[in-house]
Amino acid sequence: MIRINLLPHRQLKRAERQRQFTLMAAATFVLGAAIVFMGQTYVTSQIDSQIERNSRLEAAIVVLDKQIAEIQELKSQIQDVLSRKQVVESLQTNRGQAVVLLDELSRQLPEGMYLKSIKQQAMLVTLEGVADTNARIATLVRNLSSSSWLESPNLVEIKAIKSGVQRQSQFTMTVKLKAQKAEKP
């Protein structure tokens, strides 16, 4: 039998496998490092582009906020103009109201009574006057209830007073003006 010494052959194969393993490990390490570097570069570029987009959006938001503020200011000015227009229209509508009120009161006032004062606050008119009898005051209340310009007469107070020899009734009453619709030209 021939004897062959396989020991150097095994050592050579082992050394070759060790060298291949080292090369594979180095190649894997280099490949892994390259992949990590490329991934990090990609993520960094994505972050940078997102930061750039965010800064553009923030700049656009600032511009839009200024425009919104201008729009709000314009809306405020429009509202002011509309409220002024409404005041002018109400003044136009109520321009002859005092004349109509005095005319209506003179028509509805029965004989035997007179008014001492007329005060108007918005749509509420306060009347103070003197009448010969309480019946004349009741007649005035009925007349004002059926008026086309006045509504809701409310007798606040009646006092008996002496005027010389004659006994009279002093009264205070409130009445509301009916809201008249504005005429459209």
Phi, psi and omega in degrees: 000140182266139179253130179242134178269110182265359184299312179295328179294319178294319179295321179294319179293320179295317179295321178294317178295321178297317180294317178297319179298317180295317178297317179295319179295317179295318180295319178296318178297314179296316179296316178298317179297320179295318179296315179298316180297315180294319178297316180295320178297317179296312181297319179297318179294322178295318178297316180298317180292324178292321177297319178296317177297317179298319179293322176296318179296320179296321177296318178294323179296319178299316179297315180294323177298320177296318179295320178296318178299319178296319179296318178298319179295318178296319178298320178297316179295320178298317179297319177298316180296318179295321179292321176296319178299318179297319178297316179297318179296319179292323176296320178297318180293318185267011184301316182263013185297319181296318180296316180296319180298311180295321178296315181295319178296320179294326178288323186272345183286118180286164177293153177088013177213155177216157181261136178265327178206151176228122179235135179239130173233107185059245183259004182255127180246130178254126181248134173235134182197185182229139179228155178293318182221165176291335179295324179292325177294318178297321177297319178299317179299317178295318180297318180291329178294327182266005181289150178274348181249342184236154180209165175052058175292139182225115180281118184272315187203144171229130177233140175275130178229160176252126177244095185070238180269337187272143176264129182231170179245125175263134185227157172228132180216155175242148178215146180260143174279137175285138179288119179267139180282141179292140177279132179273129179289000000 
